[in-house]
Structure formats: C-alpha cells, structure tokens
Amino acid sequence: MNILFVCTGNTCRSPMAEGLLRQMAEQQKLNIQVQSAGVAAFPGSPASTHTLTILKNRGVSLQHQSQPVTAELLQWADLVLTMTGSHKQILSQQYPQALDKVFTLKEYVEVGGSLDIADPYGGGLQDYQVTEKELEDALRVVLKKIISF
C-alpha cells in the first residue's frame, strides 16, 4: 500500500507522519510505502529541526526534501491523508479525480472533534511533541485499519 501525507510546506507535520508510519510499518513487517508532500511546499527544503530531532530521538532517520503535491504523487498513492480539512479541500478542488482516496488523517481514523492535526510551525520542541503524540495516536489506528483489510 502506498500512503501520501499532505500538509502545507512539507517540513513539519507530513514528514513527521511519514517517518513515524514508516517506522511503525517496518516494526510490524508491513509492506507500506510512505511519502509526504505539501500544498504550498517549496521544493528541496529540509524537514524542520524539531521534526528531525523528534524522529532522531525515536531512532528514525529521515532523508527529506520537501516537495509539492503533484498529479503523479496522487496517482501513486492508494491513500492520501491530509493534516487539515483545508488541505483536503485544496486537493479536492485541484485534483477532483483523487477525491475518493483523500481524507484528513483524523477523519480516516474516525476521531471526534477537530479534524486538524496541530501545526507546530514556528513553535518550540514542546509544540512538536504535542503534534508527535497526536500523530502517533492516529497512525496506530491507521495501521489497525490497514491490517484488518
């Protein structure tokens, strides 16, 4: 299965989700390919320092360069998980052919309340750790759903 995570700049949330899910899938020996992109990404930017710190502390090495969402990436993906409702809306407008496989992460895992993952951009490590916890909880459910199919 190919999963694409989407956020705004592809430097904080989506690369963190990419690294976390890749590690979880490897630990469970699941054949899941993961990429990330941004709806307003500047190509070639590194992941944020705090994202890399969080992943490094978990033993995840991520060689990341930001990339914008493209039709090719959406075609590659079996499942597209956005960090916010506005990201989903942008993709729905720009790529209506992919609508059936685009969900917010929290919508996909059927979490009540806000459908948005907290954006730590510009914050400190503690803000990124809040996002890490939010992503980790949601990604555990994603894996359970994938395994049950």
SEKETI-696675 format. One record per residue (C-alpha): residue in three letters; x, y, z; residue number from 1. Coordinates in Angstrom, 2 decimals, m for minus. Layout:
N
('ALA' (X Y Z) NUM)
...
This chain:
149
('MET' (0.00 0.00 0.00) 1)
('ASN' (1.22 3.50 m0.86) 2)
('ILE' (0.35 6.31 1.56) 3)
('LEU' (0.88 10.02 0.96) 4)
('PHE' (0.77 12.51 3.83) 5)
('VAL' (m0.01 16.12 2.95) 6)
('CYS' (0.44 19.34 4.92) 7)
('THR' (1.24 22.92 3.95) 8)
('GLY' (5.00 23.27 3.48) 9)
('ASN' (6.05 19.62 3.82) 10)
('THR' (8.60 20.45 6.52) 11)
('CYS' (6.85 19.69 9.84) 12)
('ARG' (3.73 17.53 10.13) 13)
('SER' (3.74 15.46 6.96) 14)
('PRO' (7.43 14.45 7.15) 15)
('MET' (6.95 13.61 10.83) 16)
('ALA' (3.96 11.42 9.92) 17)
('GLU' (5.98 9.86 7.10) 18)
('GLY' (8.86 8.95 9.41) 19)
('LEU' (6.62 7.67 12.20) 20)
('LEU' (4.46 5.50 9.95) 21)
('ARG' (7.47 4.12 8.09) 22)
('GLN' (9.00 3.05 11.42) 23)
('MET' (5.73 1.53 12.68) 24)
('ALA' (5.23 m0.40 9.42) 25)
('GLU' (8.80 m1.71 9.46) 26)
('GLN' (8.42 m2.86 13.06) 27)
('GLN' (5.31 m4.84 12.08) 28)
('LYS' (6.90 m6.03 8.83) 29)
('LEU' (4.16 m4.45 6.72) 30)
('ASN' (4.63 m3.62 3.05) 31)
('ILE' (3.71 0.05 3.20) 32)
('GLN' (5.42 2.73 1.15) 33)
('VAL' (5.18 6.27 2.53) 34)
('GLN' (5.82 9.71 1.06) 35)
('SER' (4.86 13.24 2.02) 36)
('ALA' (4.19 16.48 0.18) 37)
('GLY' (2.79 19.95 0.72) 38)
('VAL' (0.05 22.02 m0.88) 39)
('ALA' (2.36 25.06 m0.73) 40)
('ALA' (5.76 23.38 m0.50) 41)
('PHE' (8.96 24.94 m1.78) 42)
('PRO' (10.85 22.05 m3.43) 43)
('GLY' (14.01 20.85 m1.72) 44)
('SER' (13.60 22.31 1.78) 45)
('PRO' (14.73 20.10 4.66) 46)
('ALA' (12.41 18.95 7.41) 47)
('SER' (12.30 21.33 10.36) 48)
('THR' (14.95 20.94 13.02) 49)
('HIS' (12.41 19.91 15.67) 50)
('THR' (10.81 17.34 13.36) 51)
('LEU' (14.23 15.81 12.73) 52)
('THR' (15.01 15.88 16.48) 53)
('ILE' (11.78 14.05 17.32) 54)
('LEU' (12.38 11.42 14.66) 55)
('LYS' (16.05 11.01 15.65) 56)
('ASN' (15.01 10.50 19.30) 57)
('ARG' (12.79 7.65 18.09) 58)
('GLY' (15.57 6.10 16.03) 59)
('VAL' (14.14 7.25 12.70) 60)
('SER' (16.50 8.55 10.06) 61)
('LEU' (14.65 10.67 7.51) 62)
('GLN' (16.40 11.94 4.40) 63)
('HIS' (13.79 14.53 3.50) 64)
('GLN' (13.42 17.23 0.89) 65)
('SER' (10.07 18.96 0.65) 66)
('GLN' (8.00 18.53 m2.48) 67)
('PRO' (4.72 19.92 m3.72) 68)
('VAL' (1.71 17.71 m4.29) 69)
('THR' (1.53 16.58 m7.91) 70)
('ALA' (m0.89 14.56 m10.01) 71)
('GLU' (1.81 11.87 m10.23) 72)
('LEU' (2.10 11.60 m6.44) 73)
('LEU' (m1.66 11.36 m6.10) 74)
('GLN' (m1.78 8.66 m8.75) 75)
('TRP' (0.99 6.74 m6.91) 76)
('ALA' (m0.91 6.88 m3.61) 77)
('ASP' (m3.55 4.37 m2.60) 78)
('LEU' (m4.44 6.59 0.36) 79)
('VAL' (m3.88 10.33 0.85) 80)
('LEU' (m4.03 11.63 4.42) 81)
('THR' (m4.04 15.38 4.96) 82)
('MET' (m3.23 17.18 8.17) 83)
('THR' (m6.21 19.57 7.99) 84)
('GLY' (m9.59 20.00 6.41) 85)
('SER' (m8.28 22.90 4.35) 86)
('HIS' (m5.55 20.69 2.87) 87)
('LYS' (m8.23 18.18 1.89) 88)
('GLN' (m10.33 20.96 0.37) 89)
('ILE' (m7.40 22.26 m1.70) 90)
('LEU' (m6.68 18.77 m3.05) 91)
('SER' (m10.36 18.19 m3.77) 92)
('GLN' (m10.51 21.37 m5.84) 93)
('GLN' (m7.20 20.88 m7.67) 94)
('TYR' (m7.40 17.10 m8.15) 95)
('PRO' (m11.08 16.03 m8.12) 96)
('GLN' (m10.11 12.69 m9.70) 97)
('ALA' (m8.39 11.73 m6.43) 98)
('LEU' (m11.28 12.66 m4.14) 99)
('ASP' (m12.19 9.05 m3.31) 100)
('LYS' (m8.83 8.42 m1.63) 101)
('VAL' (m8.28 11.77 0.13) 102)
('PHE' (m9.15 12.06 3.84) 103)
('THR' (m7.96 14.14 6.73) 104)
('LEU' (m5.90 11.88 8.99) 105)
('LYS' (m8.37 12.30 11.84) 106)
('GLU' (m11.35 11.73 9.55) 107)
('TYR' (m9.81 8.46 8.36) 108)
('VAL' (m9.29 7.21 11.91) 109)
('GLU' (m12.76 8.45 12.90) 110)
('VAL' (m11.70 10.69 15.75) 111)
('GLY' (m14.30 13.07 17.09) 112)
('GLY' (m13.73 16.78 17.48) 113)
('SER' (m11.38 18.80 15.30) 114)
('LEU' (m10.24 17.13 12.10) 115)
('ASP' (m6.98 19.08 12.13) 116)
('ILE' (m3.57 17.99 13.41) 117)
('ALA' (m1.96 20.80 15.42) 118)
('ASP' (0.55 22.81 13.41) 119)
('PRO' (3.79 23.22 15.38) 120)
('TYR' (5.39 25.50 12.75) 121)
('GLY' (7.30 28.31 14.44) 122)
('GLY' (6.92 26.73 17.87) 123)
('GLY' (9.37 25.06 20.20) 124)
('LEU' (10.19 21.41 20.69) 125)
('GLN' (7.30 21.06 23.13) 126)
('ASP' (4.85 22.11 20.39) 127)
('TYR' (6.31 19.49 18.08) 128)
('GLN' (6.00 16.85 20.82) 129)
('VAL' (2.26 17.63 21.07) 130)
('THR' (1.97 17.05 17.32) 131)
('GLU' (4.08 13.89 17.62) 132)
('LYS' (1.66 12.43 20.18) 133)
('GLU' (m1.36 13.40 18.10) 134)
('LEU' (0.16 11.78 15.00) 135)
('GLU' (1.29 8.67 16.84) 136)
('ASP' (m2.18 8.02 18.25) 137)
('ALA' (m3.81 8.46 14.83) 138)
('LEU' (m1.21 6.39 13.00) 139)
('ARG' (m1.73 3.43 15.32) 140)
('VAL' (m5.37 3.40 14.20) 141)
('VAL' (m4.35 3.75 10.53) 142)
('LEU' (m2.21 0.62 10.85) 143)
('LYS' (m5.03 m1.30 12.55) 144)
('LYS' (m7.38 m0.36 9.70) 145)
('ILE' (m4.85 m1.40 7.07) 146)
('ILE' (m4.12 m4.72 8.78) 147)
('SER' (m7.83 m5.52 9.07) 148)
('PHE' (m8.39 m5.17 5.30) 149)
